[in-house]
Each structure stands twice: as C-alpha cells, then as structure tokens.
C-alpha cells in the first residue's frame, strides 16, 4: 500500500456508498466529507465539505439504476472537484452504464458509450478506473487513461475453493458462454480453471428477448458454469441454462457475471430456472431484501482499493490480473 499522509481524497455518490466505505477501510482512509443530493425538481446538488486543492481525488460511483441520475451525480462531482482546483481527478466507475451501446447496430443508432466518455472527459476527469466493460474497445472511446480491471480472478478463486482441484475431475466441468459475443471472456475464464468450453448459440429477436437455438460443445452429464459480464433481465442466462439441461443434458448449472444489473423479472427468472447458484460482484448493490436466494455476491472493493493505491503511487496494476 501507499504511504498515507500524502494528498489523497476519496468521495462517493449515492449509487453504492457501502462499496466506497469498504474501499476506504481497505486503504485505511476516511471517506471524504460531502453531500450529493437533489433539489425538489430533480437537479443534482454537490457540496464538498473539505478542501481538495492540489489533491489526488478519486470519485467512486457506479452508473447503475437509476443510470441517468447516477451519471449526472458523477459529472457534477467531477466538475465540483475541477473548479476546486483538484490536482488530479480519477472517476472510479465499478459498473460503467451505457456500455452496451458501443456501436451502430442499425441506421441512425447513437453510440451512447462514446457520448458518455466525452461527457466524463469534458467534465474534467483525468483518468477512469472501471471493471469488465461490456466491450473492451470502449477504452479507446476515451482520450484519457483508462485502467480496465478484470473480475474473473475473483470468480476463479471462488470456484476453485468451491470445487477443490484434488477432489474433482476437470473433465466433468465445462465453462459455457451464453452467446457468441461472450466467447472470448469465457475462453479466458475456462483457461484459468483448466476446464473445457461450450457455447450456447441463440438468435435474438428483439431487445431483452432471445430464442435459444442449440448447444455447441459436450456438456452431457457435466457441471456447467455460465460466464458473462452482466446479468440484466436474466432472459439470456436462464434460456441458456434451460438449453444446457434440456438439450445438452448437463448435470447442473452455475452462473457468474461481474455486474448484477438484475432488472425487471430477473430475480423471478433466476429463482425459477435450473441455475443452482448465480454469483455476481458488488459493483452494483443488491437490495437488502433480495427476493432470490440463489444469488451470491462477491466483494471486489479490495481489488479497487489496490488499484487506487497503485494509481496514486504511480506503479503498475499488472499484478491485479
């Protein structure tokens, strides 16, 4: 860790304050004093209650639901720090919203991920620290440095602890990509676990609705681990799990994804699906009264704390991978 007493400040918005507090505990620092609230008409109001002049400032804010409110909070916080003469401003965005809108899928579509990148830079951010972007090339949308952390080492440790290597045959396990677009990340995950790889081929008819076609790879009688970057409405994930069991003949199905967006009917779908356990990171907070007992959340705040330590100290973050 770095030598504290140096000029470092950490603030957070309203998206995930518990995550920010855990990061500060890991760094043995106090969370910066400030308030982020809204006026009666919904406008964001930010007040920093301590000096940031010349400081290395880290603003922790996931742009999760309600996405636009939390994004606006982050932009206003960045502007407040810039106008207060902060030395450097790093936007720590555990979950980067709008990342799925990274290209024109049809005529007259926006590329909203690029727009958000421009807004963050225009507001005054000097650096971005995030985890598992939906598309890694979004890093290129920024004209400022981006540190892109990976969530799969945490999942690797979790599943190796759950299924100790000396007690299971790797041939009885397989990592599954729920669609063709996630094959690269699933392959990297499978390589770390020394497991085979399978793919669920699907045809998407419209947004958040998909039709599973077939299973590519041998999953019969095996324990499958579905791996993706996020779970939104859980339609794709649960359809893939159904296909693995009913079409592929899988023995049991686990699922893991970095970001538990979990919108709409996601909880009900997971609860009623063949998925035995769905593991997500705490880049997005779960409700206190989570209606699905199959969902387990892993803490990645220590990873972000170490990354902040390296960024502030000007050292490489390569050891985090």
C-alpha positions as a Python dict, from the first residue, in 0.01 Angstrom:
ca = {
    (1, 'X'): (0, 0, 0),
    (2, 'X'): (97, 362, -38),
    (3, 'X'): (233, 593, 231),
    (4, 'X'): (-64, 785, 359),
    (5, 'X'): (-44, 1138, 474),
    (6, 'X'): (2, 1218, 108),
    (7, 'X'): (-269, 1429, -51),
    (8, 'X'): (-531, 1173, -148),
    (9, 'X'): (-909, 1216, -118),
    (10, 'X'): (-1188, 968, -185),
    (11, 'X'): (-1552, 1072, -230),
    (12, 'X'): (-1859, 886, -344),
    (13, 'X'): (-2204, 949, -483),
    (14, 'X'): (-2528, 776, -392),
    (15, 'X'): (-2501, 469, -617),
    (16, 'X'): (-2302, 241, -387),
    (17, 'X'): (-2180, 412, -67),
    (18, 'X'): (-2119, 79, 111),
    (19, 'X'): (-1871, -15, -163),
    (20, 'X'): (-1686, 317, -122),
    (21, 'X'): (-1669, 272, 255),
    (22, 'X'): (-1517, -75, 210),
    (23, 'X'): (-1256, 67, -30),
    (24, 'X'): (-1164, 331, 228),
    (25, 'X'): (-1135, 72, 505),
    (26, 'X'): (-901, -133, 285),
    (27, 'X'): (-687, 177, 231),
    (28, 'X'): (-709, 287, 595),
    (29, 'X'): (-851, 622, 484),
    (30, 'X'): (-1160, 819, 576),
    (31, 'X'): (-1426, 872, 313),
    (32, 'X'): (-1430, 1237, 208),
    (33, 'X'): (-1693, 1458, 364),
    (34, 'X'): (-1951, 1586, 122),
    (35, 'X'): (-2316, 1566, 27),
    (36, 'X'): (-2472, 1465, -302),
    (37, 'X'): (-2844, 1534, -310),
    (38, 'X'): (-3120, 1656, -539),
    (39, 'X'): (-3337, 1963, -537),
    (40, 'X'): (-3713, 1924, -546),
    (41, 'X'): (-3711, 1939, -927),
    (42, 'X'): (-3451, 1660, -954),
    (43, 'X'): (-3143, 1874, -1018),
    (44, 'X'): (-2823, 1739, -862),
    (45, 'X'): (-2655, 1937, -586),
    (46, 'X'): (-2299, 1858, -473),
    (47, 'X'): (-2120, 2010, -174),
    (48, 'X'): (-1763, 1914, -80),
    (49, 'X'): (-1704, 1981, 288),
    (50, 'X'): (-1326, 1959, 282),
    (51, 'X'): (-1052, 2100, 65),
    (52, 'X'): (-936, 1916, -247),
    (53, 'X'): (-693, 2181, -373),
    (54, 'X'): (-398, 2003, -532),
    (55, 'X'): (-525, 1664, -412),
    (56, 'X'): (-533, 1332, -595),
    (57, 'X'): (-911, 1281, -591),
    (58, 'X'): (-1093, 952, -653),
    (59, 'X'): (-1468, 968, -709),
    (60, 'X'): (-1641, 630, -662),
    (61, 'X'): (-1972, 599, -845),
    (62, 'X'): (-2131, 312, -1037),
    (63, 'X'): (-2359, 437, -1313),
    (64, 'X'): (-2624, 178, -1231),
    (65, 'X'): (-3001, 214, -1195),
    (66, 'X'): (-3122, 491, -1198),
    (67, 'X'): (-2846, 529, -1456),
    (68, 'X'): (-2905, 889, -1563),
    (69, 'X'): (-2929, 1017, -1205),
    (70, 'X'): (-2607, 847, -1101),
    (71, 'X'): (-2426, 956, -1417),
    (72, 'X'): (-2528, 1315, -1358),
    (73, 'X'): (-2412, 1293, -996),
    (74, 'X'): (-2071, 1178, -1116),
    (75, 'X'): (-2043, 1455, -1375),
    (76, 'X'): (-2134, 1724, -1121),
    (77, 'X'): (-1889, 1579, -865),
    (78, 'X'): (-1613, 1588, -1124),
    (79, 'X'): (-1696, 1949, -1210),
    (80, 'X'): (-1702, 2045, -842),
    (81, 'X'): (-1355, 1897, -789),
    (82, 'X'): (-1217, 2059, -1104),
    (83, 'X'): (-1344, 2403, -1002),
    (84, 'X'): (-1198, 2349, -653),
    (85, 'X'): (-852, 2302, -813),
    (86, 'X'): (-807, 1930, -751),
    (87, 'X'): (-467, 1812, -868),
    (88, 'X'): (-599, 1503, -1048),
    (89, 'X'): (-948, 1355, -1074),
    (90, 'X'): (-999, 982, -1124),
    (91, 'X'): (-1354, 861, -1187),
    (92, 'X'): (-1382, 517, -1027),
    (93, 'X'): (-1676, 353, -1206),
    (94, 'X'): (-1714, -10, -1093),
    (95, 'X'): (-2006, -54, -1336),
    (96, 'X'): (-1999, 161, -1650),
    (97, 'X'): (-2353, 224, -1772),
    (98, 'X'): (-2437, 268, -2143),
    (99, 'X'): (-2152, 28, -2228),
    (100, 'X'): (-2384, -193, -2435),
    (101, 'X'): (-2447, 95, -2677),
    (102, 'X'): (-2096, 75, -2819),
    (103, 'X'): (-2169, 62, -3193),
    (104, 'X'): (-2434, 135, -3455),
    (105, 'X'): (-2640, -182, -3486),
    (106, 'X'): (-2865, -20, -3744),
    (107, 'X'): (-2908, 310, -3923),
    (108, 'X'): (-2946, 622, -3709),
    (109, 'X'): (-2844, 447, -3386),
    (110, 'X'): (-2642, 651, -3133),
    (111, 'X'): (-2312, 533, -2988),
    (112, 'X'): (-2401, 630, -2634),
    (113, 'X'): (-2091, 478, -2473),
    (114, 'X'): (-1877, 723, -2670),
    (115, 'X'): (-2106, 1010, -2571),
    (116, 'X'): (-2067, 922, -2201),
    (117, 'X'): (-1690, 901, -2247),
    (118, 'X'): (-1690, 1251, -2399),
    (119, 'X'): (-1906, 1385, -2115),
    (120, 'X'): (-1676, 1247, -1845),
    (121, 'X'): (-1372, 1396, -2016),
    (122, 'X'): (-1543, 1732, -2074),
    (123, 'X'): (-1649, 1747, -1708),
    (124, 'X'): (-1283, 1728, -1609),
    (125, 'X'): (-1195, 1364, -1535),
    (126, 'X'): (-825, 1292, -1581),
    (127, 'X'): (-846, 914, -1554),
    (128, 'X'): (-1102, 632, -1549),
    (129, 'X'): (-1088, 320, -1331),
    (130, 'X'): (-1351, 58, -1413),
    (131, 'X'): (-1414, -318, -1428),
    (132, 'X'): (-1523, -553, -1707),
    (133, 'X'): (-1656, -317, -1972),
    (134, 'X'): (-1916, -483, -2193),
    (135, 'X'): (-1676, -432, -2483),
    (136, 'X'): (-1306, -385, -2407),
    (137, 'X'): (-1265, -148, -2703),
    (138, 'X'): (-1467, 116, -2513),
    (139, 'X'): (-1132, 204, -2356),
    (140, 'X'): (-1050, 359, -2692),
    (141, 'X'): (-1351, 589, -2668),
    (142, 'X'): (-1161, 791, -2407),
    (143, 'X'): (-880, 1036, -2476),
    (144, 'X'): (-764, 995, -2114),
    (145, 'X'): (-606, 690, -1947),
    (146, 'X'): (-840, 401, -1862),
    (147, 'X'): (-749, 127, -1614),
    (148, 'X'): (-967, -172, -1700),
    (149, 'X'): (-983, -424, -1415),
    (150, 'X'): (-1096, -784, -1464),
    (151, 'X'): (-1341, -964, -1239),
    (152, 'X'): (-1258, -1319, -1341),
    (153, 'X'): (-970, -1374, -1090),
    (154, 'X'): (-1225, -1341, -808),
    (155, 'X'): (-1454, -1595, -974),
    (156, 'X'): (-1160, -1829, -1036),
    (157, 'X'): (-1073, -1825, -665),
    (158, 'X'): (-1437, -1874, -567),
    (159, 'X'): (-1492, -2180, -785),
    (160, 'X'): (-1153, -2334, -704),
    (161, 'X'): (-1242, -2303, -335),
    (162, 'X'): (-1589, -2443, -404),
    (163, 'X'): (-1456, -2733, -612),
    (164, 'X'): (-1103, -2809, -480),
    (165, 'X'): (-874, -2935, -754),
    (166, 'X'): (-783, -3252, -565),
    (167, 'X'): (-1147, -3353, -536),
    (168, 'X'): (-1284, -3322, -886),
    (169, 'X'): (-1212, -3428, -1238),
    (170, 'X'): (-1171, -3130, -1473),
    (171, 'X'): (-1333, -3337, -1746),
    (172, 'X'): (-1662, -3325, -1555),
    (173, 'X'): (-1677, -2944, -1563),
    (174, 'X'): (-1721, -2701, -1851),
    (175, 'X'): (-1737, -2323, -1879),
    (176, 'X'): (-2020, -2205, -2103),
    (177, 'X'): (-2055, -1881, -2295),
    (178, 'X'): (-2426, -1787, -2304),
    (179, 'X'): (-2382, -1635, -2651),
    (180, 'X'): (-2124, -1600, -2927),
    (181, 'X'): (-2034, -1244, -2821),
    (182, 'X'): (-1905, -1361, -2482),
    (183, 'X'): (-1681, -1639, -2613),
    (184, 'X'): (-1351, -1451, -2565),
    (185, 'X'): (-1411, -1374, -2197),
    (186, 'X'): (-1548, -1725, -2132),
    (187, 'X'): (-1242, -1881, -2301),
    (188, 'X'): (-1006, -1681, -2078),
    (189, 'X'): (-1204, -1787, -1771),
    (190, 'X'): (-1204, -2153, -1879),
    (191, 'X'): (-826, -2144, -1934),
    (192, 'X'): (-769, -2022, -1578),
    (193, 'X'): (-989, -2301, -1440),
    (194, 'X'): (-837, -2562, -1678),
    (195, 'X'): (-1186, -2654, -1800),
    (196, 'X'): (-1339, -2710, -2141),
    (197, 'X'): (-1553, -2454, -2323),
    (198, 'X'): (-1903, -2474, -2468),
    (199, 'X'): (-2123, -2214, -2637),
    (200, 'X'): (-2498, -2158, -2639),
    (201, 'X'): (-2597, -2036, -2984),
    (202, 'X'): (-2901, -1812, -2980),
    (203, 'X'): (-3096, -1583, -3207),
    (204, 'X'): (-3214, -1254, -3055),
    (205, 'X'): (-3547, -1134, -3196),
    (206, 'X'): (-3559, -800, -3011),
    (207, 'X'): (-3407, -628, -2710),
    (208, 'X'): (-3412, -842, -2392),
    (209, 'X'): (-3585, -1128, -2577),
    (210, 'X'): (-3390, -1419, -2725),
    (211, 'X'): (-3450, -1764, -2865),
    (212, 'X'): (-3201, -2037, -2783),
    (213, 'X'): (-3107, -2247, -3085),
    (214, 'X'): (-2853, -2513, -2980),
    (215, 'X'): (-2555, -2603, -2761),
    (216, 'X'): (-2209, -2619, -2920),
    (217, 'X'): (-1982, -2849, -2721),
    (218, 'X'): (-2013, -3150, -2497),
    (219, 'X'): (-2196, -3074, -2171),
    (220, 'X'): (-2379, -3404, -2115),
    (221, 'X'): (-2352, -3518, -1755),
    (222, 'X'): (-2123, -3226, -1668),
    (223, 'X'): (-2137, -2936, -1425),
    (224, 'X'): (-2165, -2616, -1630),
    (225, 'X'): (-2053, -2267, -1527),
    (226, 'X'): (-2220, -1996, -1737),
    (227, 'X'): (-1991, -1695, -1758),
    (228, 'X'): (-2078, -1343, -1877),
    (229, 'X'): (-2002, -980, -1798),
    (230, 'X'): (-2350, -892, -1669),
    (231, 'X'): (-2694, -1023, -1585),
    (232, 'X'): (-2968, -779, -1683),
    (233, 'X'): (-3318, -925, -1719),
    (234, 'X'): (-3163, -1275, -1698),
    (235, 'X'): (-3355, -1390, -2006),
    (236, 'X'): (-3044, -1497, -2198),
    (237, 'X'): (-2889, -1659, -1893),
    (238, 'X'): (-3195, -1859, -1794),
    (239, 'X'): (-3267, -1965, -2153),
    (240, 'X'): (-2907, -2083, -2180),
    (241, 'X'): (-2941, -2278, -1855),
    (242, 'X'): (-3261, -2442, -1985),
    (243, 'X'): (-3085, -2537, -2308),
    (244, 'X'): (-2787, -2685, -2123),
    (245, 'X'): (-3012, -2909, -1915),
    (246, 'X'): (-3286, -2999, -2165),
    (247, 'X'): (-3088, -3003, -2491),
    (248, 'X'): (-2733, -3065, -2375),
    (249, 'X'): (-2809, -3296, -2083),
    (250, 'X'): (-2598, -3103, -1829),
    (251, 'X'): (-2584, -3238, -1474),
    (252, 'X'): (-2611, -2897, -1301),
    (253, 'X'): (-2566, -2532, -1390),
    (254, 'X'): (-2395, -2245, -1207),
    (255, 'X'): (-2374, -1888, -1336),
    (256, 'X'): (-2140, -1598, -1272),
    (257, 'X'): (-2127, -1244, -1406),
    (258, 'X'): (-1938, -937, -1291),
    (259, 'X'): (-2231, -696, -1289),
    (260, 'X'): (-2566, -791, -1140),
    (261, 'X'): (-2788, -535, -1313),
    (262, 'X'): (-3089, -758, -1236),
    (263, 'X'): (-3369, -550, -1380),
    (264, 'X'): (-3732, -638, -1448),
    (265, 'X'): (-3814, -1007, -1394),
    (266, 'X'): (-3451, -1111, -1334),
    (267, 'X'): (-3493, -1231, -976),
    (268, 'X'): (-3801, -1440, -1054),
    (269, 'X'): (-3642, -1589, -1365),
    (270, 'X'): (-3326, -1694, -1181),
    (271, 'X'): (-3526, -1835, -890),
    (272, 'X'): (-3738, -2047, -1127),
    (273, 'X'): (-3451, -2153, -1354),
    (274, 'X'): (-3228, -2464, -1342),
    (275, 'X'): (-2942, -2241, -1221),
    (276, 'X'): (-2819, -2373, -886),
    (277, 'X'): (-2633, -2054, -792),
    (278, 'X'): (-2575, -1717, -960),
    (279, 'X'): (-2263, -1534, -844),
    (280, 'X'): (-2211, -1161, -906),
    (281, 'X'): (-1976, -892, -782),
    (282, 'X'): (-2078, -594, -570),
    (283, 'X'): (-2007, -339, -844),
    (284, 'X'): (-2384, -286, -825),
    (285, 'X'): (-2554, -315, -483),
    (286, 'X'): (-2814, -582, -424),
    (287, 'X'): (-3136, -484, -243),
    (288, 'X'): (-3134, -558, 129),
    (289, 'X'): (-3440, -781, 83),
    (290, 'X'): (-3310, -970, -224),
    (291, 'X'): (-3604, -1183, -343),
    (292, 'X'): (-3383, -1460, -486),
    (293, 'X'): (-3185, -1687, -255),
    (294, 'X'): (-2982, -1829, -545),
    (295, 'X'): (-2784, -1506, -588),
    (296, 'X'): (-2449, -1471, -411),
    (297, 'X'): (-2239, -1154, -415),
    (298, 'X'): (-1859, -1137, -400),
    (299, 'X'): (-1669, -831, -281),
    (300, 'X'): (-1430, -667, -529),
    (301, 'X'): (-1377, -350, -323),
    (302, 'X'): (-1029, -478, -216),
    (303, 'X'): (-929, -503, -583),
    (304, 'X'): (-1035, -143, -644),
    (305, 'X'): (-854, -37, -326),
    (306, 'X'): (-531, -193, -452),
    (307, 'X'): (-582, -33, -794),
    (308, 'X'): (-633, 310, -633),
    (309, 'X'): (-316, 251, -431),
    (310, 'X'): (-117, 174, -747),
    (311, 'X'): (-265, 466, -944),
    (312, 'X'): (-190, 712, -664),
    (313, 'X'): (159, 572, -619),
    (314, 'X'): (231, 571, -992),
    (315, 'X'): (301, 198, -1002),
    (316, 'X'): (182, -80, -1234),
    (317, 'X'): (-151, -252, -1173),
    (318, 'X'): (-46, -562, -1369),
    (319, 'X'): (-29, -775, -1052),
    (320, 'X'): (-409, -737, -1016),
    (321, 'X'): (-461, -963, -1317),
}
